[in-house]
Amino acid sequence: MTRSLFRGAACGAVLLAAWASPARAQTAANGFDLSVRNIMRGPELVGRSPDEVRWSEDGRWVYFRWRSPEARDTATHVYRVAAAGGAPQLLADSVADRVMPAASGAWSRDRTRRASERMGDVYVTDVNGRERRITDTPTRERMPELSRDGRTVFFVSGNNLWSVPVEGGALRQLTDIRTEAAPRPPETAGQRGALRQDQTELFDVVRDREEERRRREQVDSLRATVRPAYIGRNMSVSSFEVSPSGRYLMLGISENIEGAQQTVVPYWVTESGYTEPRNVRNKVGDVQGIERAAILDLQTSRLAWIQPDSAHTARKVSLTTLAWAPGEDRALVMGVPYDYKARWLYVAGTDGRLTLVDELRDTAWVGGPGLFTADWITDDRIYFVSEASGYAHLYTRALNGGAATPVTSGQWEVTDVVLTPDRRTFLITTSETHPGERALYSVPVTGGTRTRITPLAGWTESIPSPDTRWLALLHSTSSTPPELYLMPNRPGAQPRQITESRTAEFRRGPWIQPEVVSFRARDGQMVYARIYRPRDVGAQPNGGGVFFVHGAGYLQNAHRGWSTYFREYMFNHLLASRGYTVMDVDYRGSAGYGAAVRTGIYRHMGGLDLTDHVDAARWMVQNEGVDAKRVGLYGGSYGGFITLMGMFTEPETFRSGAALRSVTDWAHYNHWYTSRILNLPQTDTLAYRRSSPIYFAEGLRGDLLMAHGMVDTNVHFQDIVRLSQRLIELGKTNWELAVYPVEDHAFVRADSWTDEYRRIYELFERTLRPESPGLPVGNSRE
């Protein structure tokens, strides 16, 4: 059966009530409507959890953005709550932006003042809550920071650094950075130099012009307080940071490469009525820029470019500026080569020379949580996160020699690090209790026993107050979205719940905490997965099995917290209520399980990540009574890619599949993600060919649904169009493509979500039920 390429959203509307009614019957007792149309309302049904959690500088108040489930509108608003107790207070929209603390800011060394940007202007706030507005202009001032003594605030405006005394005084421009090549002096050698000399000797007018130019330069030099610093064409300054002495400026500089060809994404449904094309990105292997770094002497305007040492200059290296030492003019800099197979930590002097202090290598690519986590403890000691042991752990290192000292170790990961203001203690978020849990611990900087602080089981993200006496927590479980809690930062303290974001309708739902199971893959690797059993939601198994495949590749979803895939969480309940056993696998390449799992897809996406699903299907058959001939899968982005690879290369395992916004050919994806895993398409053709579904399309036998947004700026619509043409030329028949003219990679409209998941539901109901037809013997035109 060949299906229409542009099957309309209204098609099948008569079926909607019919296929939804059995699910409604399962939950009629509590009045919840478990249907695609209802659950795809998303946040309107679930509620909106608090986010943008920020502490006031004095640590007395927590501000956050939230929508109360009792609110009549659908927008979020700013609330605040006292750390010491009380209910959340709604702030009027007219004042919220003016009183809510900035998302980031820089403290003075004694932590008595904080500089921040709010709505394009610079403010300085002290620990007692007193605020000074430093700028009030129509242009944006950004990247504010305070001098070591806290008396001067620096900020960037118009691509240059400015300073002004906090208590009032003259505004000074400290740099004159020009994105052009430095002017060349007149030539004095060779034939051109000889001609210039002849002109000067022969003509009074030439001599007069030269004298006028010299006088003008003399006057300009006396008048100018800042000399130009030339960073070159196609360069732009991305970061500024003033040294502790106030004399030097560390610059992050982005190189903008000319000649890169951009992909055009047409916008089809527009206000003008015309198609409006937009350039979005180039493709992997095309010319790419790098990040550079330099140190500018603010007294002399001398620019010292930071260069990797001779051992590393054979490769193109991007440099990331991290931080100045607390009290010395030395900077911490990170280097990553173009092939991503190493990470170097350097200390840079004011002359730009580098000293290597730590090196991490990986034959696949460096990564993991905390790759860019590195900072100073004191002027002679740093801390950083590294996968040197195979798992992301915290280390310290003295700069006067010696090896790095591990602060943590074990087969678990450190995912977040905060150094307390007294620089004696780390607050670390880890997964040591279970790969799917997160909790906060404290550990001395010198190492030793870790002390658990947050007591809640599940997934907890912690935001310490500026003095770290209090903690704001965003805590969730697999069945409850994140809620805001407050607690003192001490072991044994009990968190106080501040918000309840779930709507009354959502709370009536049949939601379970899916069990996190594990099994051994064919190579012995332990693989974790969530499972939704029909009996857990009061239904009888029908023998069918479904896999939901999470996206992003490097992402963890088989955990004990709330999933970002909350629509799929609810859809899996709907499938379970219809008798399907559903699994959600953290396949090879997923986050949360160390370097070996993270890099298990190197040079072969669609290899171990796919066989993990095949092994999971066998586990379901052996342990959950699933019929091996009635297994399907669905997923978006990377999950759509795995679905395609499963349908094309494992037709005996997967009867049907729904591939959403899928990568079909990795040579057409972006550079920073793809080149880490598959190297470059022009130099590693094998990796790209064996990893791209379009080369395996002839293997399609089961029923395939593809869905894609037409204005997808991440995985371009061109991807699915090319695969569709391939399927047409191969004569494949059991496939269909649903297109969504106004949707980007992440769908926004509830009607688009509903139409997409209606199709997925119908696909499985048609192909995976006991009465469904078996796998076709062939799937091509005769």
C-alpha positions in Angstrom: 0.0 0.0 0.0 1.6 3.3 -1.1 0.7 6.3 1.0 0.4 9.9 -0.1 3.5 12.0 0.3 1.5 15.0 1.7 -1.2 13.2 3.7 -3.3 16.0 5.3 -3.8 16.5 9.0 -7.5 16.1 8.7 -7.2 12.6 7.1 -8.3 9.9 9.5 -10.3 12.3 11.7 -13.2 9.8 11.8 -10.8 7.3 13.3 -9.7 9.5 16.1 -12.6 9.0 18.4 -12.6 5.2 17.6 -9.0 4.5 18.4 -9.1 6.8 21.5 -12.2 5.3 23.1 -10.5 2.1 24.5 -7.9 4.2 26.2 -10.6 6.4 27.7 -12.3 3.3 29.0 -9.2 2.4 30.9 -9.2 5.6 32.9 -12.9 6.6 33.0 -13.0 5.9 36.7 -10.8 8.9 37.6 -12.1 11.0 34.7 -8.8 11.4 32.9 -8.8 11.4 29.1 -5.8 9.4 28.0 -5.9 10.2 24.3 -3.4 11.6 21.9 -5.3 14.9 21.5 -5.3 15.4 25.2 -1.7 14.5 26.1 -0.2 16.4 23.2 -1.4 19.6 24.8 1.9 19.4 26.6 2.5 22.1 29.2 -1.2 23.1 29.1 -2.0 19.7 30.5 1.1 19.0 32.7 1.8 22.5 34.0 4.9 24.6 33.9 7.7 23.9 36.3 9.7 26.7 37.9 12.9 27.7 36.0 15.3 30.7 35.9 16.0 30.2 39.6 18.1 33.0 41.0 19.2 34.1 44.4 19.3 37.7 45.6 22.8 39.0 46.4 22.1 38.9 50.1 20.8 35.3 50.0 17.5 36.2 51.6 15.2 35.7 48.5 14.9 33.2 45.7 13.4 34.5 42.5 12.0 32.2 39.8 9.8 32.1 36.7 6.7 30.0 37.0 3.1 29.5 36.1 0.8 28.6 39.0 -1.6 25.8 38.0 -4.5 28.1 39.2 -3.4 30.9 36.8 -6.0 31.9 34.2 -3.4 32.8 31.5 -0.8 30.5 30.0 2.2 32.8 30.5 4.9 32.4 33.1 5.5 35.1 35.7 8.2 36.1 38.1 7.8 35.0 41.8 9.9 35.3 44.8 10.1 33.4 48.1 12.0 34.1 51.3 14.7 31.5 52.2 13.6 31.7 55.8 10.0 30.7 55.1 6.7 31.9 53.6 4.7 31.4 50.4 5.7 32.4 46.9 4.9 36.0 46.0 3.8 37.0 42.5 5.6 40.1 41.2 3.8 42.4 38.9 5.1 42.2 35.3 5.8 45.9 35.3 8.5 45.5 38.0 9.6 41.9 37.7 12.4 42.6 35.2 13.7 45.4 37.3 13.9 43.5 40.6 14.7 40.0 39.5 18.5 39.3 39.9 20.6 38.9 36.8 21.2 35.4 35.6 25.0 35.9 36.0 27.4 38.4 37.4 30.9 38.9 38.8 31.6 39.3 42.5 34.4 41.5 43.9 37.2 39.5 45.5 35.8 40.1 49.1 32.3 39.2 47.8 30.7 42.4 49.1 29.6 43.6 45.6 28.3 42.0 42.4 28.3 43.5 39.0 25.6 42.3 36.5 23.8 43.2 33.3 20.1 43.7 33.3 18.2 44.7 30.2 21.3 46.0 28.5 22.5 48.2 31.4 25.1 47.6 34.1 24.2 47.5 37.8 26.3 46.9 41.0 24.6 45.4 44.0 26.1 44.9 47.5 25.3 42.0 49.9 22.8 44.2 51.7 20.7 44.5 48.6 21.6 48.2 47.8 21.8 48.6 44.1 23.5 51.2 41.9 22.7 51.7 38.3 26.0 52.3 36.4 24.8 52.9 32.9 21.5 54.1 31.3 21.9 54.1 27.5 20.0 52.8 24.5 23.0 50.7 23.5 23.8 47.4 25.3 26.5 47.2 27.9 27.6 43.6 28.7 30.1 41.4 30.5 30.4 43.6 33.6 33.1 42.7 36.2 34.6 44.4 39.2 38.2 45.3 40.0 39.9 43.4 42.7 39.1 46.1 45.3 35.5 46.4 44.1 35.8 50.1 43.5 35.7 50.1 39.7 33.4 48.3 37.3 34.5 47.3 33.8 32.1 46.5 31.0 32.0 46.0 27.3 30.2 48.4 24.9 30.6 48.7 21.2 33.2 45.9 21.2 35.5 47.8 23.5 36.2 47.8 27.3 35.1 50.7 29.5 35.6 51.5 33.2 33.8 53.7 35.7 34.2 54.1 39.5 31.3 52.5 41.3 30.8 55.5 43.5 30.8 57.9 40.6 33.4 59.4 38.4 34.7 59.7 34.9 33.9 57.1 32.3 37.0 55.8 30.5 37.4 53.9 27.3 40.2 51.4 27.9 40.6 49.7 24.4 40.3 50.6 20.8 40.0 47.2 19.2 39.8 47.2 15.4 38.7 44.2 13.3 41.2 44.9 10.5 44.8 44.3 9.8 47.4 46.7 11.3 48.4 49.4 8.8 51.7 48.8 7.1 54.5 51.4 7.3 55.7 52.9 4.0 58.0 50.6 2.0 61.7 51.7 2.2 63.4 48.9 0.4 63.4 47.7 -3.2 62.1 49.5 -6.2 59.0 50.9 -4.4 61.3 52.3 -1.7 63.5 53.9 -4.3 60.6 55.5 -6.1 59.4 57.0 -2.7 62.8 58.4 -2.0 63.0 60.0 -5.5 59.6 61.6 -5.0 60.6 63.1 -1.7 63.9 64.5 -3.1 62.3 66.0 -6.2 59.1 67.7 -5.0 58.4 70.2 -2.2 54.7 69.3 -2.2 55.6 65.7 -1.2 57.9 66.9 1.6 55.2 69.3 2.8 52.6 66.5 3.0 55.0 64.2 4.9 55.6 67.0 7.4 51.9 67.7 7.9 51.2 64.0 8.4 53.9 63.8 11.1 52.5 66.9 12.9 49.0 65.5 12.8 50.1 62.1 14.2 52.0 63.9 17.0 48.9 65.9 18.0 46.7 62.8 17.8 49.0 60.8 20.0 48.9 63.5 22.7 45.1 63.7 22.5 44.4 59.9 22.4 44.4 58.0 25.6 44.1 54.6 24.0 46.1 53.2 21.0 44.4 50.9 18.5 44.8 47.2 18.8 44.3 45.3 15.5 42.9 41.8 15.7 42.6 41.3 11.9 39.8 40.9 9.4 37.1 38.2 9.9 37.7 38.3 13.7 35.3 39.2 16.4 35.7 39.5 20.2 33.6 37.0 22.1 34.8 37.5 25.7 36.7 40.0 27.8 38.2 39.6 31.3 40.4 42.0 33.2 43.4 40.7 35.2 43.6 41.1 39.0 46.1 44.0 38.6 43.8 45.8 36.2 46.6 46.1 33.6 45.8 43.2 31.3 42.8 42.1 29.3 42.2 38.5 28.3 40.3 38.3 25.0 38.4 35.4 23.4 38.4 35.9 19.7 36.2 34.1 17.1 37.5 33.5 13.6 34.8 34.0 11.0 35.7 31.9 7.9 34.8 33.2 4.5 33.7 30.8 1.8 31.6 28.4 3.9 28.4 27.5 2.0 25.2 27.8 4.0 22.2 25.6 3.6 19.0 27.5 2.6 15.8 26.6 4.5 12.7 28.0 2.9 9.9 29.3 5.2 6.7 28.4 3.4 3.8 29.8 5.5 4.7 33.5 5.8 3.0 36.8 6.5 4.0 38.1 3.1 2.6 35.2 1.1 6.0 34.7 -0.5 8.5 31.9 0.3 11.2 33.4 2.5 14.6 31.6 2.3 17.0 31.7 5.3 20.6 30.7 5.5 21.1 28.4 8.6 24.4 26.5 8.7 27.0 24.7 6.6 27.7 21.0 6.6 30.2 18.8 8.3 33.7 18.9 6.7 33.2 22.4 5.1 35.6 25.2 6.2 35.3 26.0 9.8 36.6 28.8 12.0 38.4 28.4 15.3 38.5 30.2 18.6 41.6 32.2 19.4 42.8 34.0 22.5 45.0 37.0 23.2 46.2 39.2 26.1 46.1 42.9 25.7 48.3 45.3 27.7 45.9 48.1 28.6 48.9 50.5 29.2 50.7 49.9 26.0 48.0 48.4 23.8 50.4 45.6 22.9 48.5 42.5 21.8 50.1 39.2 22.7 48.5 36.3 20.8 48.2 33.1 22.9 49.7 30.2 20.9 49.8 26.5 21.8 53.2 25.1 22.4 55.2 23.5 19.5 54.0 20.0 20.4 50.4 21.0 19.6 50.8 23.4 16.7 50.8 20.6 14.1 47.0 20.6 14.6 44.5 23.4 14.3 43.6 24.2 17.9 40.7 26.2 19.3 41.4 28.1 22.6 38.9 28.8 25.3 39.7 31.5 27.9 38.6 30.3 31.3 39.8 32.7 34.1 42.5 34.7 35.7 44.1 33.5 38.8 42.5 35.0 42.0 45.4 37.4 42.7 48.0 37.1 40.0 48.1 38.0 36.3 48.1 34.4 35.1 45.3 32.9 33.1 43.8 29.5 32.7 43.2 28.5 29.1 41.8 25.4 27.5 42.8 24.1 24.0 41.0 21.5 21.9 42.3 20.4 18.5 40.3 20.4 15.4 39.9 16.6 15.6 38.6 16.8 19.2 40.9 13.9 20.3 42.6 15.9 23.1 42.0 18.5 25.8 44.9 20.6 27.1 44.8 22.9 30.1 47.3 25.7 30.1 48.4 28.6 32.2 49.1 31.7 30.1 51.5 34.5 31.1 50.9 38.1 30.2 53.2 37.6 27.2 50.9 34.9 25.8 53.2 32.0 26.5 51.6 28.8 27.6 52.6 26.2 30.2 50.8 22.9 29.9 49.3 21.8 33.3 47.0 18.9 32.2 46.4 16.7 29.2 43.4 14.5 28.4 43.4 12.3 25.3 40.8 10.0 23.8 41.3 7.9 20.6 37.6 8.7 19.8 36.9 12.2 21.1 37.2 14.0 24.4 33.9 14.9 26.1 31.7 14.0 29.0 30.1 16.1 31.6 32.3 18.9 32.8 34.6 19.0 29.9 35.0 22.8 30.2 34.8 22.8 34.0 38.2 24.1 35.2 39.1 27.1 37.5 41.4 28.3 40.2 41.4 27.4 43.8 44.4 29.6 44.8 47.1 31.3 42.7 49.1 28.0 42.7 46.3 25.4 42.5 43.5 24.6 40.0 40.6 22.2 39.8 39.1 20.5 36.8 36.8 17.6 35.7 38.3 14.9 33.6 37.4 11.5 32.1 41.0 10.3 32.7 39.7 7.3 34.7 36.9 6.5 32.3 34.3 8.4 34.3 34.0 12.2 34.8 35.6 13.0 38.1 37.0 16.0 40.0 40.7 16.6 40.3 43.0 19.3 41.7 46.5 20.0 40.7 49.3 22.1 42.2 51.1 24.3 39.6 54.5 23.8 41.2 54.7 20.2 40.0 53.3 16.8 40.8 50.5 14.7 39.4 46.8 15.6 39.5 45.1 14.6 42.7 41.6 12.9 42.3 39.0 14.3 44.7 36.5 11.7 43.6 36.7 8.3 42.0 34.5 5.3 41.1 32.2 4.0 38.4 29.9 7.1 38.5 30.1 10.7 37.4 30.5 14.2 38.7 28.1 16.4 36.8 28.4 19.8 38.5 31.0 21.5 40.7 30.7 24.7 42.9 33.7 26.0 44.9 32.5 27.6 48.1 33.5 31.3 48.7 36.1 30.3 51.4 37.7 28.0 48.8 37.8 25.1 51.2 34.9 23.0 50.0 33.4 21.7 46.8 29.7 21.2 46.4 29.4 18.5 43.8 26.4 16.8 42.0 27.0 13.1 41.4 25.4 9.9 40.2 27.0 7.7 42.8 23.8 6.2 44.3 22.5 5.1 40.9 23.2 6.1 37.2 19.7 7.5 37.1 19.8 9.6 40.2 21.5 13.0 41.1 22.2 14.3 44.5 24.4 17.0 46.1 27.5 16.2 48.2 30.1 18.3 49.9 33.8 17.3 49.9 36.9 19.1 51.2 39.1 20.7 48.5 41.9 18.5 49.9 39.8 15.4 49.3 38.4 12.9 51.8 35.0 11.8 52.8 32.0 13.1 50.8 28.9 14.1 52.8 25.5 13.9 51.2 23.5 17.1 51.5 20.2 16.6 49.6 18.1 13.7 50.9 15.5 13.4 48.2 15.5 10.3 46.0 15.2 10.9 42.2 16.8 13.8 40.3 18.0 16.9 42.2 19.6 20.0 40.7 21.0 22.4 43.3 21.5 26.2 43.2 23.5 27.4 46.2 22.9 30.9 47.6 25.8 33.3 47.1 27.2 32.5 50.6 26.2 28.8 50.1 24.3 28.8 53.4 21.1 27.9 51.6 20.2 25.7 48.7 17.4 26.1 46.1 16.6 22.7 44.6 14.8 21.7 41.4 13.7 18.1 42.3 11.8 15.6 40.2 10.9 12.0 39.9 10.1 10.0 36.8 6.4 10.7 37.4 6.5 14.2 38.8 7.9 17.3 37.0 10.5 19.5 38.7 9.4 21.5 41.7 11.2 24.1 43.7 12.4 23.3 47.2 14.5 25.2 49.8 16.7 23.9 52.5 19.7 24.9 54.6 23.0 23.7 53.3 23.7 21.1 55.9 23.4 17.3 56.2 20.1 16.1 57.7 18.2 19.3 56.9 14.8 18.7 55.3 13.8 20.4 52.1 10.7 22.6 52.1 8.5 22.3 48.9 7.7 25.7 47.5 5.8 25.0 44.3 3.1 22.6 43.1 3.1 23.0 39.3 1.0 20.1 38.1 -2.5 20.9 37.0 -5.4 19.2 38.8 -6.2 17.4 35.5 -2.7 16.0 35.2 -2.7 14.8 38.8 -5.7 12.6 37.9 -3.7 10.7 35.3 -2.6 7.1 35.5 1.1 8.0 35.8 3.6 5.4 37.1 7.2 5.6 37.9 8.6 3.2 35.2 11.0 0.7 36.6 14.6 1.2 35.5 15.9 -2.2 34.4 19.3 -3.3 33.1 20.5 -6.1 30.9 23.8 -7.3 29.4 24.3 -6.4 25.7 26.0 -8.9 23.4 29.5 -7.5 24.2 28.9 -7.6 28.0 28.1 -3.9 28.5 25.4 -3.2 31.0 22.6 -1.2 29.4 19.8 0.6 31.3 16.2 1.2 30.2 12.9 2.4 31.4 10.0 -0.1 31.0 6.3 0.6 30.9 4.3 -2.7 31.5 0.6 -2.9 30.6 -0.2 -4.4 34.0 1.3 -1.4 35.7 -1.5 0.7 34.2 -4.2 -1.8 34.7 -4.2 -3.4 31.2 -3.6 -6.8 29.8 -0.5 -7.4 27.6 -1.3 -8.0 23.9 2.2 -9.4 23.1 3.3 -6.3 21.2 6.4 -4.4 22.1 7.5 -0.8 21.3 10.7 1.1 21.8 10.9 4.8 22.3 14.3 6.0 21.2 15.5 9.2 22.8 17.2 11.9 20.7 20.5 13.8 20.9 22.6 10.7 21.1 24.5 12.0 24.1 21.5 12.2 26.4 20.3 10.2 29.4 16.6 9.3 29.5 16.4 6.0 31.5 16.8 7.8 34.8 14.7 8.4 37.9 13.8 12.0 37.2 11.3 13.9 35.0 12.1 13.4 31.3 12.3 16.3 28.9 10.3 13.9 26.7 7.2 14.3 28.8 4.9 14.0 25.9 6.5 10.7 25.0 6.2 9.7 28.7 2.5 10.1 28.5 2.3 8.5 25.0 4.1 5.4 26.4 1.3 5.2 29.0 -1.2 5.3 26.3 0.6 2.5 24.4 0.9 0.4 27.6 -2.9 0.9 28.3 -3.5 -0.7 24.9 -1.4 -3.7 25.8 2.0 -2.8 24.5 5.2 -3.3 26.5 7.2 -0.2 26.0 11.0 0.3 26.7 13.1 3.4 26.6 16.8 2.4 26.3 19.9 4.4 27.1 21.7 2.9 24.2 25.4 3.2 23.4 26.4 6.8 23.1 24.1 8.0 25.9 25.1 10.2 28.7 25.5 9.2 32.3 27.6 6.0 32.0 31.2 7.0 31.4 33.6 7.4 28.5 33.3 3.8 27.1 29.5 4.1 26.6 29.8 7.8 25.5 32.2 6.9 22.7 30.8 3.4 21.9 29.4 4.8 18.6 32.8 6.2 17.3 33.0 5.7 13.5 29.8 3.7 13.4 26.5 5.3 14.4 23.9 2.6 13.9 26.3 0.0 15.2 26.3 -0.7 19.0 23.5 1.9 19.5 21.3 -0.1 17.3 22.3 -3.6 18.5 21.5 -2.4 22.1 17.9 -2.1 20.9 18.0 -5.5 19.2 19.4 -7.1 22.4 16.7 -5.2 24.4 14.1 -6.7 22.0 15.4 -10.2 22.8 15.3 -9.3 26.5 11.6 -8.3 26.2 10.8 -11.5 24.3 12.5 -13.6 27.0 11.4 -11.7 30.1 8.1 -9.9 29.2 6.3 -12.3 26.9 6.6 -10.0 23.9 6.1 -11.7 20.5 9.4 -11.4 18.6 7.4 -10.7 15.3 5.5 -7.7 16.8 8.1 -5.2 17.9 8.1 -1.6 16.7 10.1 1.6 17.5 9.7 5.3 17.2 11.8 8.4 18.0 12.9 11.8 16.9 16.2 13.3 15.6 18.8 10.7 16.7 15.9 8.5 17.7 14.5 8.9 14.2 17.9 8.0 12.8 18.0 4.8 14.9 14.5 4.0 13.8 15.5 4.2 10.1 18.6 2.0 10.7 16.5 -0.5 12.5 13.9 -0.7 9.8 16.5 -0.9 7.0 19.1 -3.2 8.6 17.1 -5.3 11.2 13.8 -6.0 9.4 13.4 -9.3 11.2 13.5 -7.5 14.6 11.4 -4.4 13.9 8.0 -4.9 12.2 7.2 -1.1 12.0 8.7 2.2 12.9 8.1 5.9 13.0 11.1 8.1 12.3 10.6 11.7 13.2 12.9 14.6 12.1 15.6 12.1 11.3 19.1 12.4 10.1 19.3 10.3 6.9 22.8 11.1 5.8 25.4 12.3 8.3 27.4 14.0 5.6 24.6 16.6 5.6 24.6 17.3 9.3 26.5 19.9 11.2 30.3 20.0 11.9 30.8 20.3 15.6 28.6 17.2 16.4 29.3 14.9 13.5 33.0 15.4 13.1 33.7 14.3 16.7 32.0 10.9 16.1 32.7 10.2 12.4 35.7 12.3 11.7 35.5 14.2 8.3 33.4 12.8 5.3 36.2 13.6 2.9 38.7 11.5 4.9 36.7 8.8 6.6 34.2 7.8 3.9 33.7 4.3 5.5 32.4 5.8 8.8 29.9 8.0 7.0 28.7 5.4 4.6 28.0 2.7 7.2 26.4 5.2 9.5 23.9 6.8 7.1 20.5 5.2 6.6 20.1 6.4 3.0 22.7 3.7 2.0 20.6 0.9 3.5 17.1 1.9 2.3 16.9 -1.2 0.0 16.5 -3.3 3.2 13.1 -1.8 4.1 10.4 -4.5 4.5 8.2 -3.4 7.4 5.8 -0.4 7.6 7.6 2.9 7.9 6.2 6.3 8.9 8.5 9.4 8.4 7.5 12.8 9.7 9.5 16.1 9.4 9.1 19.8 9.9 9.6 21.7 6.7 11.4 24.6 8.4 13.8 22.4 10.4 17.0 24.4 10.9 18.8 21.5 12.6 18.1 18.4 10.6 17.1 20.0 7.3 14.0 19.0 5.4 16.3 18.2 2.5 17.4 15.1 4.5 14.0 13.4 4.4 13.3 14.6 0.8 16.6 12.9 -0.4 15.6 9.6 1.4 12.1 9.8 -0.1 13.5 10.0 -3.6 15.7 7.0 -2.8 12.7 5.0 -1.6 10.8 6.0 -4.7 13.6 4.9 -7.0 14.0 1.6 -5.1 10.3 0.9 -5.6 9.5 0.7 -1.9 5.8 0.8 -1.1 5.1 0.4 2.7 6.2 3.9 3.7 4.6 7.3 4.1 5.9 10.8 4.8 3.9 13.4 6.9 5.2 16.9 6.6 4.6 19.9 8.9 4.9 23.2 7.0 5.4 25.6 10.0 7.4 23.4 12.4 11.1 23.6 13.1 13.1 20.7 14.7 11.3 21.1 18.0 7.6 21.2 17.3 5.6 24.0 19.0 2.0 23.7 18.0 -0.3 21.2 19.7 -2.1 20.4 16.5 1.2 19.3 14.9 2.1 17.2 17.9 -1.4 15.6 17.8 -1.3 14.9 14.1 2.2 13.3 14.3 1.4 11.0 17.3 -2.0 10.1 15.9 -0.1 8.6 12.9 2.3 6.8 15.2 -0.5 5.3 17.2 -2.4 4.2 14.1 0.8 2.7 12.7 1.3 0.4 15.7 -2.4 -0.4 16.0 -2.3 -1.5 12.3 0.9 -3.5 12.5 1.6 -4.8 16.1 -1.7 -6.2 17.4 -2.3 -10.0 17.5 -4.5 -9.8 14.4 -2.1 -7.6 12.4 -0.5 -9.0 9.2 3.0 -10.3 9.4 6.1 -8.9 7.9 5.8 -8.7 4.1 8.0 -11.0 2.1 9.0 -8.2 -0.2 8.4 -4.5 -0.2 9.1 -3.3 -3.7 7.3 -3.0 -7.1 7.5 -6.0 -9.3 
